[in-house]
Amino acid sequence: METTAFISNLLELTHQIKKEAISFQKLPDQLLHTRPRPASWSILECIEHLNRYGYFYIPEITIKINTSQYQTPSSIFKSGYLGNYFAKSMLPKANLNKMKTFKTMNPSNSHLNRDVLTVFIQQQDSLIALLEQAKTVNLNKTKTSISISKWIKLRLGDTLKIVIFHNLRHIIQAQNIIKNQENAD
């Protein structure tokens, strides 16, 4: 895919995700803490889960962009096999497929408040700035570590795609909580 179109698509998605998170700030506390089922996450837990990944990926992406030896962007971004697999697995489907999360990334039973939303919105602002910066480096040759293993390296473009698709996945999960609650009322 053309690199400028690729980044533009990711920027558009991130702006939509941020806009949705801002709309969550208007929801009553009770709805933010509502779990559709006992084993499911609330809206705040979905967002806190994303924040925990953001605490890893935003610094990782920042460092890799700032220290990249490949300061000439390529005109085409081509996903790697593993990166593309991970990104596709994050994409939301009609019925969200359940995925096991790592214990450190699981927000269940955490004492959360609205600050979780503020942090997430700030992280989206950081991600938007990083996407703008990413226009100046080669997304194919610049590599990042991933949260599950420092030894596995993915193309920067794939890492950006995975993070944003993961954000989208859980924003949709949160939206479904709202829809289910509206239908129950």
N, C-alpha and C positions, 0 to 999 in steps of 0.2 A: 504494500500500500504506500502511496505517496506520503512521506514523512509529515509534511505540513497538514495534510488532511487527517492523518492519524492523530496528531497532537490536537488539532482543532476539534475532532470528535471527542477526545478525552476531556478537553476543556469544557465543552458543552455539557457532557455528562456530569462533570464535577460541579458546574454551576447549578444544574438541576438538583443534584444531591444536596448542595448547600441550601438552596431555596426550600427544599422539603424539610431539612433540619430546622431552619428558621421557623417554618410553620408549626413544627412540633413544640416550639417554645410557647405557643398560645394555648396548648392543651392543658386541661386541668391535671393536677398532680395525680389524682386517682387513676386517670386513664394512662398516664405515663408509667405507672407502676402495675397496671393490669397485665396479668398473664392469661393468655387464652386457655391454657391447660397448665396443670401444676409443673410439668417438666419443661414447659416452654419459657422463653424469655419475654420480659416486658419490653416496651419501647426503650426505656432507659438502659436496660441490660443489652439490647441490640447495639445501641450507640456506644456504650462503654466497651463492648467487645471490639468495635471498630477503633475506638481510641487506643486500646492496648496495642493493636497492630500499628496504628499511626505512630506511637511512641518508638517503635522500631524502624518503620519504613521511612518516615520523614527525615530523620537524621541520616540514615543510610543513603537515601537518594541524594540528599544535599551534599554529603561528602563526595559521593561518586561523580556528581555533576561538576563540583568545584575542583576536583583533582583529576578529572578525565584527561588522558593524553590525546584524546580524539576530539579536538576542538573544531573539526570541520564536519558539519552535519551531512549525513548521507541523504540523497534525494528520495530513497525508498527505504521503508522499514519492513523487514521480513522477520516474523516471529520465529523463534527457535522451537524445536519439537517440544521440549519440556515446558517452556514458558507458555506456549500456545495451549498445551494440555491443561496446565494449572489455570490459565485465564478462562478457558471454556468451562472448566468445572465450577468456576465461581459465578458464571452467568445464571441469573434467575430463570427458572423454567415455570411452566404453568402451575404445577404443584411443586413447590420448593422442595428439592431433594435434601434430606437431612444429611448433615456432615458432622462427624465427631470433631470437637474442638480440643485443643490442648488445654490442660488444667489451668495453666497460667493465663490463658486467654478467655477462660470461662468466667463470666461476671455473675453467675447465679449466686444468690444469697449475699451479694455485696450491698452495702448501705449506700445507695445512690441518691443524688438529688439533681436538680436542674443544671448544676454546673457541668454535668456530663455533656449536655447539649452545647454549652458555650465552648468547651474544649474542642468538641467535634467541629463546630463551625470555624474555629480558629485553625484547626488542622486542614480544613478544606481551603481556607485562604492560603495556607502554606503550600498545599498541593497545587493550587492554581499558579502561584509564583514559581514553583518548581517546574511545572509544565511549560511555562514561558521560558524559563532558563534552559530547559531541555532542548529547545529549538536550536541551541548553539553547540550541541555536542552530537556525536554519532551514537544514535540509539541502538545500533547493532553491535558496535565494538565496545562501548562502555558497559561494564558488567557490575551487577550488585549481588550482594549476599541475600539470602532469603531468611525469614524468621525461623524456619524449622531446622536450618543447617547453615552454618557459616561456610561450609565446604562446597555447597552447591551455588554456582553463580549463574545468574540469568541476564539476558540482555536488558538494558535499562528500559527499553520500550515495553518489553514483556512485564517487567516489574510494575511499571506504571499502570499497565492494563490490568494486571491482577489486583492491585490495590483498589483501583477505581471500580472494577467489576464486583469486588468483594463488598465495597461500600454500597453499591447499588443493590446488591443482593439483600443486605440487611435493612436498607431503607425500605425496600419493598416488603420485607417481613414486618417492619414497623407499620407501614401503611395498611397491611392486611389486619393487624390488630385493631386499628381504628375502624376499618370497614366492618369487621366482625362485631365490634362493640356497637356500631351504629345500627347494624341489622338486628342485634339483640334487643335494642331499646324500642 
